[in-house]
Amino acid sequence: MTNQDVVVSEMGIAAGAALPGPSPALLACRGAAAGAMSLRYLDLAAAAARSASCTWADAMRASSPTRSRAAADVDEFTAWMRKHPSALGKFDQIASASKGKKIVMFLDYDGTLSPIVADPDTAYMSDAMRAAVRDVAKHFPTAIVSGRCRDKVRNFVGLPELYYAGSHGMDIKGPSSNPESVLCQPASEFLPVIDEVYKALVEKTKSTPGAKVENNKFCLSVHFRCVDEKRWNALAEQVKAVIKDYPKLKLTQGRKVLEIRPSIMWDKGKALEFLLESLGFASCSDILPVYIGDDRTDEDAFKVLRKRGQGIGILVSKCPKETNASYSLQDPSEVMDFLLRLVEWKRKSSPPPPMIRPRV
């Protein structure tokens, strides 16, 4: 695909290891190299973390831009919207790029299908959003790709017909109640250490009001959305004090969250590639992957789409950010509107079923 408004083939990542061809049998996952793409604010975060004169709190502020920052520079936001236009405003362009192709839908959960809330355990999606996702899945293969524990996000969504990739893509399962339908768990060996670090973090951070440690099975999240900003640096130091004893784990940042993950070459981009392979679409030129997400880890998936030169990345954000996505949506309500329009377009563009004439 060469339409630059849809996807741009640039800034490639290392090629992944070949996977076995699709078959009814479950596919075993293999290791693959992964690249990383930093957002502008996240570049500031990394610089802050490296600088001796800056603290982790500076990095945490940079990785969690506030609404006031975006509102302070209307010109910047307008310029950003020209570069990453609304997927609703440019829907006809997206529909045109989709003609003759099979859409494969990938959706983040928090901040995409559900609102960002203070307590991550109450990040429920609305019944209307669930109905919209159900309709999408009737027309297109659909996967939820989340940093959450796979079982937790599956319970939130409540749609067994979907694919689910939890723990930032490190735990992938197909649409079946059969435990053997687990497709990929490249970080299985880390389960004991993740559980050990979880317990240590809970103990270490219990003195910080508002801090919440979430066990996502193959990774951990330390939420600081409800922590007083004056305590951010102390919280980061508490987390680092635990992680320093585990060199095979890495610490990264997202929207008001610190993430602890295994240091393996796997991310949401690799999960996207694996699912396309599992569905038999890896080498198909007539498919159009669509990925919608709102956070730093979704950039790995956006980057894969650019590398493929095939697909549409949509960033959910009210703040201007550097991104590999081609389009934008502001919040989950706009995501739902986009999904509904996509289903409506599919219904209208699909040929009617053949008429059965009665025998004379």
C-alpha angles and dihedrals in degrees: 000000000000103000101122092201090062104040138343122213103222144107095039129201130224112283116258124238113270117265126212117269118269119274138154087264118086116267121235114229122234132197118272135183117251134198129211129223120196125210119229092256090045090054086057089049093053091047091050092050091052096046118094090212095054132068134220086254088065089052091047091052091049093051092049105051113192128229090247090061091055093045092051093070112042092170091057092050092048091051090048091051090053089056095041105027125192113280087219094051091047096039094123089056091051091046090051091052089050097056112118092008134103112237118221111195125214119183133186115215116213112062090005108058095010131034121257106258136184094246112049090203090066098049093125123170118227123255088243091055091048090053090049092051090046090054091048090053090053089063105028136031102260133198133183110218111191143156087229126099106278094235092049095051090044089055090049093051096038097198113124093188093073133086113244126205110184133178092042090307097314094114115047126176133174129230098283139099089223110108088217090067089082103122105187140009106162094169100051093124089062096061096097094048093045090054091047093050091046091059091046092050093049090053095042097048100040090099091061111085112228097016115131127189115206123196108216092178099243096032140021134230126205106198117205100172090112096041120105107254090234088065097049095096093048090050092050090051090051091053093046090050089061098040095050089076092057109063093175091064126075131208120219137162136238136163104327090328139099113215126208114195139162112269095243131128095259134106142139090292091057089047089054091051092047093051092049088051092047091051091050095248102109095105099028119119094193098067130092116202112205117196123188120187143139110208145068095267091056089065089076089062093045089052092052090054090053091048090051091048084221127096146037125265118198121191118206106215143125091200125074109250136166105255144163090225118109098209139027142215123191104222145342092283089061090046089056091048090052093049091049092050090049092054091046091050091049093050093049095045096047115095114251117256114268114271114245109219117210116246114253 
